[in-house]
Amino acid sequence: MRRIITGFMFLFLIALFACSEKVSINGPIKVTASREALEVETDQAGDQKSFNLKVENISDAPVDLTEGCFVLAGLDKYEVAASSVALQRTLLPGEAIEGIVTFVGPKSISSASEVKFSASCSN
């Protein structure tokens, strides 16, 4: 009986870890990402991974999200394949919005889990 309970606790902890949120703060932008987003269909080749995002402006000045980009930290470089229109606007101080961003890239994308906002992006 003890092994069964231990096994269930182990599975519960794995499920809890898999659904956990990751928080990243880069300058005036705080990004909270969870892996619960549904995958979207895009034309781009490669593996895909989608994230639900909550993006907050923690500064005293407006921040234009269209002047930067969302980045998935990992072993390789991953491209944004799609993102919610809500994530493409200016955030006022203290304002928070939610949306979905989908990345595409090589198989290593499966282990990448931290989404950041970068004020400067190079294509």
MOLINTA-V373207 format. One record per residue. N is the residue number from 1. OMEGA is omega in whole degrees, 0 to 359 (* if undefined). NEAR is the number of other ideal C-beta (glycine too) atoms within 10 Angstrom. Layout:
N|OMEGA|NEAR + N|OMEGA|NEAR
This chain:
1|180|5 + 2|179|6 + 3|179|7 + 4|179|8 + 5|178|9 + 6|178|10 + 7|178|10 + 8|178|10 + 9|179|10 + 10|179|10 + 11|178|10 + 12|180|10 + 13|177|10 + 14|179|10 + 15|179|10 + 16|179|9 + 17|183|8 + 18|182|10 + 19|185|10 + 20|179|10 + 21|175|13 + 22|180|15 + 23|179|12 + 24|176|16 + 25|179|13 + 26|183|13 + 27|184|12 + 28|187|17 + 29|175|21 + 30|180|17 + 31|173|22 + 32|184|18 + 33|172|22 + 34|187|15 + 35|185|15 + 36|183|12 + 37|175|17 + 38|177|8 + 39|176|10 + 40|180|13 + 41|178|8 + 42|179|14 + 43|187|7 + 44|179|13 + 45|178|8 + 46|178|14 + 47|182|13 + 48|176|18 + 49|182|22 + 50|181|18 + 51|166|25 + 52|180|18 + 53|165|22 + 54|184|15 + 55|183|23 + 56|173|18 + 57|182|20 + 58|180|15 + 59|179|14 + 60|182|8 + 61|176|9 + 62|178|12 + 63|179|22 + 64|182|11 + 65|179|21 + 66|179|9 + 67|179|10 + 68|179|17 + 69|175|18 + 70|184|25 + 71|174|21 + 72|182|23 + 73|180|12 + 74|183|18 + 75|183|12 + 76|175|11 + 77|181|10 + 78|181|24 + 79|173|14 + 80|180|17 + 81|180|19 + 82|174|16 + 83|179|20 + 84|177|15 + 85|180|7 + 86|182|13 + 87|184|20 + 88|181|11 + 89|179|13 + 90|176|12 + 91|175|21 + 92|179|9 + 93|179|12 + 94|183|10 + 95|177|14 + 96|177|12 + 97|178|15 + 98|178|12 + 99|181|19 + 100|174|18 + 101|180|25 + 102|179|24 + 103|176|25 + 104|180|19 + 105|180|22 + 106|184|13 + 107|180|10 + 108|179|12 + 109|182|19 + 110|181|11 + 111|180|9 + 112|184|18 + 113|182|18 + 114|179|14 + 115|180|25 + 116|172|17 + 117|179|22 + 118|180|13 + 119|179|14 + 120|182|7 + 121|175|12 + 122|182|5 + 123|*|4
